[in-house]
Amino acid sequence: MPVKVYQYPKCSTCRKALKWLDGRKVSYHSIDIVATPPKKAELQRALKSGVPLKKLFNTSGQSYREGGWSEKLGQVTEAQALDALAADGKLIKRPFVLSGEQVLVGFDEGAYAKEFK
């Protein structure tokens, strides 16, 4: 299964992650997270792999603040939260990386080094 990297071109963290992957010659498919957000099933994969629901949210982003998600998050169902994430790529913490059964959210060099040995 090819590595999918959902990223936002203007995001410095995404650029850093892509540079890291390129430097290690990791083959991946880059997807603009705003134009094509991850599908609900891909977000569910993140939860199954151990990523907490709150970690999927870009808590410092405009969509999160304007949508009142800091208050909403404890009040909506998991399905409602996943539907919102799948509908608005700017709500999702990025980069969002799918590698086999593993899902990486954000850029943590240690986690990337462990996944892409």
MILO-277024 format. One record per atom (N, C-alpha, C): x, y, z. Coordinates in steps of 0.05 Angstrom, whole numbers, padded with zeros to 5 digits, always signed. Each point is the difference from the previous one (the first is absolute). Example, Ala and Ser with C-alpha at 12.3 -4.5 7.8 and 13.67 -1.06 7.14 Angstrom:
# residues 2
+00264-00114+00156;-00018+00024+00000;+00018+00024+00000;-00007+00021-00014;+00016+00024+00001;-00015+00022+00014;
//
This chain:
# residues 117
+00017-00023+00000;-00017+00023+00000;+00018+00025+00000;-00003+00018-00020;+00017+00023-00001;-00006+00019+00024;+00021+00015+00007;-00003+00020+00022;-00015+00024-00011;-00020+00009+00015;-00016+00023-00008;+00007+00022+00020;+00006+00024-00010;+00006+00023+00017;-00020+00022-00006;-00019+00004+00018;-00019+00023-00003;+00014+00024+00012;+00004+00020-00016;+00015+00023+00009;-00011+00026-00012;+00008+00022+00012;-00008+00027-00010;+00025+00014-00009;+00001+00008-00026;+00025+00011-00011;+00011+00024+00015;-00017+00016+00013;+00009+00024+00014;+00009-00006+00029;-00002-00025+00008;+00006-00007+00028;+00030-00007+00003;+00013+00014+00017;+00029-00004+00004;+00006-00028+00012;-00017-00010+00017;+00003-00027+00011;-00003-00021-00021;-00018+00004-00019;-00004-00019-00022;+00025+00000-00018;+00010+00024-00006;+00024+00002-00017;+00024-00014+00014;+00002+00003+00026;+00021-00013+00015;-00002-00030-00002;-00025-00010+00003;-00004-00029-00001;+00006-00011-00028;-00009+00014-00021;+00006-00009-00028;+00030+00001-00005;+00014+00020+00010;+00029+00002-00004;+00013-00024+00014;-00010-00007+00024;+00011-00023+00015;-00004-00025-00016;-00024-00005-00011;-00006-00024-00016;+00017+00000-00025;+00002+00022-00014;+00016+00002-00024;+00029-00006+00006;+00011+00010+00022;+00028-00005+00008;+00006-00029+00005;-00020-00015+00006;+00003-00029+00006;-00011-00017-00023;-00007+00013-00022;-00009-00013-00024;-00025-00018+00005;-00018+00010+00017;-00025-00014+00005;-00019+00008-00022;-00011-00020-00013;-00019+00004-00022;-00028+00006+00013;-00013+00021-00009;-00026+00007+00011;-00017+00014-00021;-00026+00000+00005;-00020+00015-00017;-00009+00024+00017;+00006+00024-00010;-00007+00025+00014;-00028+00009-00008;-00017+00006+00019;-00027+00008-00004;-00005+00027+00015;-00011+00019-00014;-00007+00026+00013;-00024-00005+00019;+00005+00003+00026;-00020-00007+00020;-00024+00018-00001;+00003+00025-00010;-00023+00018-00002;-00018-00007-00024;+00013-00005-00023;-00015-00007-00024;-00013-00028+00002;+00015-00019+00012;-00009-00028+00003;+00005-00010+00028;-00017+00006+00019;+00004-00009+00027;-00001-00031+00002;+00013-00011+00020;-00002-00029+00004;-00029-00009+00003;-00006-00024-00010;-00026-00011+00003;-00005-00009+00029;-00026-00002+00007;-00007-00008+00027;+00013-00026+00008;+00001-00019-00019;+00013-00027+00005;+00029+00003+00007;+00014+00019-00013;+00028+00005+00005;+00004+00012+00028;-00018+00018+00008;+00001+00012+00026;-00006-00022+00022;-00019-00018-00006;-00005-00022+00018;+00024-00018+00003;+00015-00004-00021;+00025-00015+00002;+00019+00012+00020;+00001+00027+00000;+00017+00014+00019;-00008-00007+00029;-00026+00000+00005;-00010-00007+00027;+00007-00029+00007;-00004-00018-00019;+00006-00028+00004;+00030-00005+00006;+00017+00018-00012;+00029-00003+00004;+00009+00012+00026;-00018+00012+00015;+00007+00011+00026;+00001+00030+00002;-00005+00014-00022;+00000+00030+00001;-00026+00009+00014;+00003+00016+00022;-00024+00010+00013;-00015+00020-00019;-00027+00000+00003;-00017+00017-00017;+00010+00029+00001;+00005+00011+00024;+00008+00028+00002;+00026+00006-00016;+00018-00020-00001;+00025+00004-00014;-00004+00003-00031;-00023-00009-00010;-00005+00004-00028;-00007+00029-00007;-00008+00015+00020;-00008+00028-00005;+00024+00019+00000;+00000+00019-00019;+00020+00021-00001;-00010+00022+00019;+00007-00003+00026;-00011+00017+00021;+00009+00029-00002;+00020+00005-00016;+00009+00028-00003;-00010+00012-00026;-00016-00014-00014;-00010+00009-00026;-00025+00017+00002;-00004+00015-00022;-00022+00019-00002;-00027-00015+00001;-00002-00022-00015;-00025-00016-00001;-00008-00010+00028;+00020-00008+00015;-00005-00011+00027;-00010+00023+00018;+00013+00023-00001;-00008+00022+00017;-00028+00011-00008;-00003+00005-00026;-00025+00011-00010;-00024-00019+00003;+00006-00026-00001;-00022-00020+00004;-00007-00005+00029;+00015+00012+00018;-00005-00005+00029;+00006-00028+00009;+00020-00013-00013;+00005-00028+00005;+00011-00005+00028;+00013+00019+00013;+00010-00005+00027;-00023-00006+00019;-00024+00012-00005;-00023-00006+00016;-00015-00024-00011;-00003-00002-00026;-00015-00020-00014;+00011-00028+00004;+00026-00002+00000;+00013-00027-00001;-00010-00019+00021;-00005+00009+00024;-00010-00017+00021;-00030-00006-00002;-00013+00014-00018;-00030-00003-00001;-00010-00015-00025;+00017-00004-00020;-00008-00014-00024;+00008-00029+00001;-00013-00016-00016;+00008-00029-00001;+00025-00002-00017;+00013-00023+00003;+00024-00005-00016;-00007+00002-00030;-00023-00011-00008;-00008+00000-00028;-00004+00029-00010;-00012+00017+00017;-00004+00028-00008;+00027+00014-00003;+00018-00005+00018;+00027+00012-00001;+00014-00009-00026;-00001-00026-00006;+00013-00010-00024;-00013+00011-00025;-00026+00003+00000;-00014+00012-00023;+00010+00029-00005;+00003+00015+00022;+00010+00028-00002;+00028+00000-00011;+00017-00018+00010;+00028-00001-00009;+00001-00007-00030;-00016-00019-00008;+00001-00009-00028;-00011+00021-00019;-00016+00019+00011;-00011+00021-00016;+00017+00025-00002;+00019+00003+00019;+00017+00025+00001;+00029-00008+00006;+00016-00001-00021;+00028-00007+00004;+00016+00018+00018;-00009+00025+00003;+00014+00019+00017;-00005-00006+00030;-00019-00017+00006;-00005-00008+00027;+00020-00021+00009;+00013-00014-00019;+00017-00023+00006;+00029+00009+00005;+00012-00011+00021;+00028+00005+00005;+00016-00012-00022;+00019+00015-00010;+00016-00009-00023;+00030+00001+00005;+00014-00015-00016;-00009-00019-00020;-00014-00024+00013;-00017-00012-00016;-00015-00025+00007;+00010-00021-00018;+00015-00020+00011;+00014-00020-00016;-00010-00028+00005;-00007-00013-00022;-00008-00028+00001;+00022-00018-00011;+00010-00018+00017;+00022-00017-00009;-00007-00029+00010;-00010-00016-00019;-00009-00027+00008;-00023+00003+00021;+00003-00013+00023;-00020+00002+00021;+00006+00024+00018;+00023+00012-00002;+00008+00022+00017;-00010+00027-00010;-00008+00017+00018;-00009+00027-00006;+00016+00019+00016;+00013+00020-00013;+00015+00020+00014;-00014+00027-00003;-00002+00015+00021;-00013+00026+00000;+00020+00021+00010;+00004+00021-00017;+00020+00020+00007;+00027-00011-00009;+00021+00015+00007;+00027-00010-00007;+00017-00003+00025;+00006-00025+00007;+00018-00006+00022;+00022-00017-00012;+00024+00011-00001;+00022-00013-00013;+00005-00028+00010;-00003-00004+00026;+00004-00026+00012;-00020-00021-00009;-00026+00009-00002;-00021-00018-00010;+00005-00007-00029;+00008+00020-00016;+00006-00005-00028;+00023-00019-00003;+00021+00004+00016;+00024-00017-00002;-00007-00029+00007;-00018-00004+00019;-00009-00026+00008;-00016-00014-00023;-00018+00016-00012;-00017-00011-00021;+00014-00005-00026;+00018+00018-00007;+00014-00001-00027;+00029-00007+00004;+00006-00023+00011;+00027-00010+00005;+00015-00005-00026;
//
